[in-house]
Amino acid sequence: MNKEYLSTIFEHDHSFGQDKKKPGELKTILVIVITFTMMIVEITAGLAFGSMALLADGLHMASHAAALGVSAIAYVFARKYAHDPTYSFGTGKVNVLGGFTGAVLLLVFALIMVSESIHRLVSPVEIVFNQAITVAVIGLIVNGLSMLILGHDDHHHHSHDHEDDHHHHSHDHNLKAAYLHVLADTLTSLLAIFALLAAKYFGWVRMDPLMGVVGAIVISKWSFGLLSQTGSSLLDRQASARTKEGIIGRIEGAQSETYVFDLHVWSIGPGIFAASFIVVSDQLKAPHFYKDLLKDMGQIVHITVETHLLDPEELYDHSIRTQAQA
């Protein structure tokens, strides 16, 4: 039996579906087109009519178009290199990296908002109310449309304790980062409209920069939440106790005198995990037997099993060899 034939049995593809175009990719590109078009209109109008409010909002749109561009690049890269063998478990984590980068950019924008707001609290500037309100309303409409395009089921659900790995990792972190950028713009527009109306009709001129600080705090909270989720995946944080206990229960429950050790379960992409563990049993089976026990745990797509016979003499010799190598 030659090696080529054996490779057809034991070798398998590691793309895990990352070569397929995700729904979020087209949505993100569409929102980039909308944002970029609005950016051109506002910058052109600002330069033509001498409006700093329009020009500033146009440049703000440009920064978010760039951030959304990062998400689009991540989608394309993940698809293009999905079958590249230099990536051990495919390109699933490119999606997570795109989300992490988007979260960092979101935090940077929040810090800029705080800096600008503090500056305006100390040194208030004259506001052309009607024009500024018009810009904010247009921004709200555009961002509302973008939110509808990017909207998905997972963006309101955050799992901070990692107790449900499938729920926590199954959504598209890259799409979530794009959604949060648009949501941040929408919140900024809402707060701006409220502050501008308060300043125009009640003379509360410092309400505008104060709302800027409030918006930055909320945006920072979203950013830190996404950084925590994506950072855990990028650092190969272990899966939840529930997932690990489920694996151990299936393996150890299939035979008497069977034990699982050195179990590692980690995310390798949106909703997919790899697992590796050692099985020690007095009725030792081939590795595929233990892999088959986990078949219906669909999110675990790559399993590596090391097996040892539960023989006191063999285990003692193995222990001696391990200590000698240490």
C-alpha positions as CSV (number, residue, x, y, z in Angstrom):
1,M,0.0,0.0,0.0
2,N,1.7,3.2,-1.2
3,K,1.8,6.6,0.5
4,E,-0.2,8.3,-2.3
5,Y,-3.2,6.0,-1.6
6,L,-2.9,6.5,2.2
7,S,-2.9,10.3,1.7
8,T,-6.4,10.0,0.1
9,I,-7.6,8.5,3.4
10,F,-5.7,10.6,6.0
11,E,-5.1,13.9,4.3
12,H,-8.0,16.4,4.1
13,D,-8.7,19.9,3.1
14,H,-8.1,22.7,5.7
15,S,-10.1,25.5,4.1
16,F,-13.2,24.7,6.2
17,G,-15.5,26.7,4.0
18,Q,-13.4,29.9,4.1
19,D,-13.1,29.8,0.3
20,K,-16.8,30.6,-0.1
21,K,-18.0,34.2,-0.3
22,K,-19.7,35.2,2.9
23,P,-22.9,37.3,2.9
24,G,-21.2,40.0,4.9
25,E,-18.7,40.6,2.1
26,L,-21.2,42.0,-0.4
27,K,-23.0,44.0,2.4
28,T,-19.7,45.6,3.4
29,I,-18.8,46.5,-0.1
30,L,-22.2,48.1,-0.7
31,V,-21.9,50.2,2.5
32,I,-18.4,51.3,1.4
33,V,-19.9,52.5,-1.9
34,I,-22.6,54.4,-0.1
35,T,-20.2,55.9,2.5
36,F,-17.6,56.8,-0.2
37,T,-20.3,58.5,-2.4
38,M,-21.5,60.5,0.6
39,M,-18.0,61.4,1.5
40,I,-17.3,62.8,-2.1
41,V,-20.6,64.8,-2.0
42,E,-19.9,66.4,1.4
43,I,-16.2,67.2,0.7
44,T,-17.1,68.7,-2.7
45,A,-20.0,70.8,-1.2
46,G,-17.8,71.8,1.8
47,L,-15.1,73.2,-0.5
48,A,-17.6,74.8,-2.9
49,F,-19.7,76.5,-0.3
50,G,-17.0,77.1,2.3
51,S,-18.7,75.0,4.9
52,M,-16.4,73.6,7.6
53,A,-19.2,71.5,9.0
54,L,-19.7,69.7,5.6
55,L,-16.0,69.3,5.1
56,A,-15.4,67.9,8.6
57,D,-18.3,65.4,8.2
58,G,-16.9,64.4,4.8
59,L,-13.5,63.7,6.3
60,H,-15.2,61.7,9.1
61,M,-16.9,59.6,6.4
62,A,-13.6,59.1,4.8
63,S,-12.1,57.6,8.0
64,H,-15.0,55.2,8.3
65,A,-14.8,54.3,4.6
66,A,-11.1,53.3,5.2
67,A,-12.1,51.2,8.3
68,L,-14.8,49.4,6.3
69,G,-12.2,48.9,3.6
70,V,-10.2,46.8,6.1
71,S,-13.2,44.5,6.6
72,A,-13.6,44.2,2.8
73,I,-9.9,43.3,2.3
74,A,-10.1,40.7,5.1
75,Y,-13.0,39.0,3.3
76,V,-11.2,38.9,0.0
77,F,-7.9,37.7,1.5
78,A,-9.6,34.9,3.4
79,R,-11.2,33.6,0.3
80,K,-8.1,34.0,-1.9
81,Y,-5.8,32.1,0.4
82,A,-8.3,29.6,1.9
83,H,-6.5,26.7,0.2
84,D,-2.9,27.9,0.9
85,P,-1.2,25.1,2.8
86,T,1.1,27.6,4.6
87,Y,-1.9,28.4,6.8
88,S,-2.2,25.4,9.2
89,F,-6.0,25.7,9.8
90,G,-7.0,27.8,6.8
91,T,-7.8,31.5,6.8
92,G,-10.7,31.5,9.3
93,K,-8.8,33.8,11.7
94,V,-8.4,36.5,9.0
95,N,-12.1,37.2,9.7
96,V,-11.3,37.6,13.4
97,L,-8.2,39.8,12.6
98,G,-10.3,42.1,10.5
99,G,-12.7,42.4,13.4
100,F,-9.9,43.1,15.8
101,T,-8.4,45.8,13.5
102,G,-11.8,47.4,13.1
103,A,-12.2,47.5,16.9
104,V,-8.8,49.2,17.3
105,L,-9.8,51.8,14.7
106,L,-13.1,52.3,16.4
107,L,-11.3,53.0,19.7
108,V,-8.9,55.5,17.9
109,F,-11.9,57.4,16.5
110,A,-13.5,57.5,20.0
111,L,-10.2,59.0,21.4
112,I,-10.2,61.6,18.7
113,M,-13.8,62.4,19.5
114,V,-12.9,62.9,23.2
115,S,-9.9,65.1,22.3
116,E,-11.9,67.3,20.0
117,S,-14.8,67.5,22.4
118,I,-12.6,68.6,25.3
119,H,-11.0,71.2,23.0
120,R,-14.4,72.6,22.2
121,L,-15.5,72.6,25.8
122,V,-12.5,74.8,26.7
123,S,-12.7,76.9,23.5
124,P,-16.2,76.9,22.1
125,V,-16.5,77.6,18.4
126,E,-19.3,79.3,16.5
127,I,-21.8,76.9,15.1
128,V,-23.9,77.5,11.9
129,F,-26.9,75.6,13.3
130,N,-29.1,75.1,10.3
131,Q,-26.3,73.8,8.1
132,A,-24.9,71.6,10.8
133,I,-28.3,70.1,11.6
134,T,-28.9,69.4,7.9
135,V,-25.5,67.6,7.7
136,A,-26.3,65.5,10.8
137,V,-29.8,64.6,9.5
138,I,-28.3,63.5,6.1
139,G,-25.6,61.5,8.0
140,L,-28.3,59.8,10.1
141,I,-30.3,58.8,7.0
142,V,-27.2,57.4,5.2
143,N,-26.0,55.5,8.3
144,G,-29.5,54.2,9.0
145,L,-29.6,52.8,5.5
146,S,-26.1,51.2,6.0
147,M,-27.3,49.7,9.3
148,L,-30.2,48.0,7.6
149,I,-27.8,46.6,4.9
150,L,-25.3,45.3,7.5
151,G,-27.9,44.3,10.1
152,H,-27.5,40.7,11.4
153,D,-28.8,38.6,14.3
154,D,-25.7,38.5,16.4
155,H,-24.7,42.1,16.9
156,H,-26.8,42.7,20.0
157,H,-25.7,39.5,21.7
158,H,-22.4,39.5,23.6
159,S,-21.0,36.5,25.5
160,H,-18.5,37.7,28.0
161,D,-18.1,34.5,30.0
162,H,-17.4,32.2,27.0
163,E,-20.0,29.7,28.4
164,D,-21.5,29.1,24.9
165,D,-18.7,28.9,22.4
166,H,-20.8,28.2,19.4
167,H,-23.0,31.3,20.0
168,H,-20.0,33.4,20.9
169,H,-17.8,32.5,17.8
170,S,-20.4,31.7,15.2
171,H,-21.1,35.2,14.1
172,D,-18.9,37.1,11.6
173,H,-16.5,39.3,13.7
174,N,-15.5,41.2,10.5
175,L,-19.1,42.1,9.8
176,K,-19.7,43.0,13.4
177,A,-16.8,45.5,13.3
178,A,-18.2,47.0,10.1
179,Y,-21.6,47.2,11.7
180,L,-20.2,48.9,14.9
181,H,-18.5,51.5,12.7
182,V,-21.8,52.4,11.1
183,L,-23.6,52.2,14.4
184,A,-21.1,54.6,15.9
185,D,-21.7,57.0,13.1
186,T,-25.5,56.7,13.6
187,L,-25.1,57.4,17.4
188,T,-22.9,60.4,16.6
189,S,-25.5,61.8,14.3
190,L,-28.3,61.3,16.8
191,L,-26.3,62.9,19.6
192,A,-25.3,65.8,17.3
193,I,-28.9,66.5,16.3
194,F,-30.0,66.5,20.0
195,A,-27.1,68.8,21.0
196,L,-27.5,71.2,18.1
197,L,-31.2,71.6,18.7
198,A,-30.5,72.2,22.4
199,A,-27.9,74.8,21.6
200,K,-30.0,76.5,19.0
201,Y,-33.2,76.8,21.0
202,F,-32.0,76.9,24.6
203,G,-28.5,78.3,24.2
204,W,-26.8,75.2,25.6
205,V,-23.7,75.6,23.4
206,R,-21.6,73.2,25.4
207,M,-24.1,70.4,24.9
208,D,-22.5,69.6,21.5
209,P,-19.0,68.7,22.9
210,L,-20.6,67.0,26.0
211,M,-22.6,64.7,23.6
212,G,-19.3,64.1,21.8
213,V,-17.8,62.7,25.1
214,V,-20.9,60.6,25.8
215,G,-20.8,59.2,22.3
216,A,-17.1,58.4,22.7
217,I,-17.7,56.5,26.0
218,V,-20.4,54.4,24.4
219,I,-18.3,53.7,21.3
220,S,-15.3,52.7,23.5
221,K,-17.5,50.2,25.4
222,W,-18.5,48.6,22.1
223,S,-14.8,48.6,21.0
224,F,-13.5,46.9,24.1
225,G,-16.2,44.3,23.9
226,L,-15.2,43.4,20.3
227,L,-11.5,43.5,21.3
228,S,-12.1,41.0,24.1
229,Q,-14.0,38.6,21.8
230,T,-11.6,38.8,18.9
231,G,-8.4,38.9,21.1
232,S,-9.5,35.7,22.8
233,S,-9.7,33.9,19.5
234,L,-6.5,35.3,18.2
235,L,-4.7,34.2,21.3
236,D,-6.2,30.6,21.1
237,R,-8.1,30.9,24.3
238,Q,-9.4,27.5,25.5
239,A,-13.1,26.8,24.7
240,S,-15.6,26.9,27.5
241,A,-15.8,24.3,30.3
242,R,-19.1,23.1,28.8
243,T,-17.6,22.3,25.5
244,K,-14.6,20.5,27.0
245,E,-16.8,18.5,29.4
246,G,-19.0,17.5,26.5
247,I,-16.0,16.1,24.7
248,I,-14.7,14.3,27.8
249,G,-18.1,12.9,28.5
250,R,-18.5,11.4,25.0
251,I,-15.0,9.8,25.0
252,E,-14.9,8.5,28.6
253,G,-18.6,7.4,28.4
254,A,-18.1,5.2,25.4
255,Q,-15.8,2.6,27.2
256,S,-15.0,1.7,30.7
257,E,-11.5,2.5,31.9
258,T,-11.1,5.2,29.3
259,Y,-9.7,8.6,30.2
260,V,-9.0,11.9,28.4
261,F,-6.0,14.0,29.1
262,D,-4.3,17.2,27.8
263,L,-7.4,18.4,26.1
264,H,-7.2,21.6,24.0
265,V,-10.1,23.1,22.1
266,W,-9.6,26.4,20.4
267,S,-11.3,28.6,17.7
268,I,-9.8,28.5,14.2
269,G,-12.5,30.6,12.5
270,P,-16.1,31.8,12.8
271,G,-18.0,29.0,14.5
272,I,-15.3,26.4,13.9
273,F,-12.9,24.8,16.4
274,A,-9.9,22.4,16.4
275,A,-9.4,19.9,19.2
276,S,-6.4,17.8,20.4
277,F,-6.3,15.3,23.3
278,I,-4.8,12.1,24.7
279,V,-6.9,9.0,25.2
280,V,-5.7,6.3,27.7
281,S,-7.8,3.1,27.7
282,D,-7.5,-0.6,28.5
283,Q,-9.6,-1.3,25.5
284,L,-7.7,1.0,23.1
285,K,-9.4,1.7,19.7
286,A,-8.0,3.4,16.6
287,P,-8.0,7.2,16.6
288,H,-10.9,7.4,14.1
289,F,-13.2,5.6,16.7
290,Y,-12.8,8.6,19.1
291,K,-13.1,11.1,16.3
292,D,-16.4,9.5,15.2
293,L,-17.8,10.0,18.7
294,L,-17.5,13.7,18.2
295,K,-18.9,13.8,14.6
296,D,-22.2,15.5,15.5
297,M,-20.4,18.3,17.4
298,G,-20.4,20.1,14.0
299,Q,-18.3,23.1,15.1
300,I,-15.3,20.9,15.9
301,V,-13.8,20.5,12.4
302,H,-10.3,19.3,13.1
303,I,-9.4,16.6,15.7
304,T,-6.0,15.2,16.6
305,V,-5.9,12.2,18.9
306,E,-2.9,10.6,20.7
307,T,-3.7,7.1,22.1
308,H,-2.1,5.1,24.9
309,L,-2.9,1.6,26.2
310,L,-3.7,1.5,29.8
311,D,-0.9,-0.9,30.7
312,P,0.9,0.0,34.0
313,E,4.3,-1.2,32.7
314,E,4.0,0.7,29.4
315,L,2.8,3.8,31.1
316,Y,5.7,3.6,33.7
317,D,8.2,3.3,30.8
318,H,6.5,6.3,29.0
319,S,6.8,8.3,32.2
320,I,10.5,7.5,32.6
321,R,11.2,8.6,29.0
322,T,9.2,11.8,29.4
323,Q,11.1,12.7,32.5
324,A,14.4,12.0,30.8
325,Q,13.5,14.3,27.9
326,A,12.4,17.1,30.3
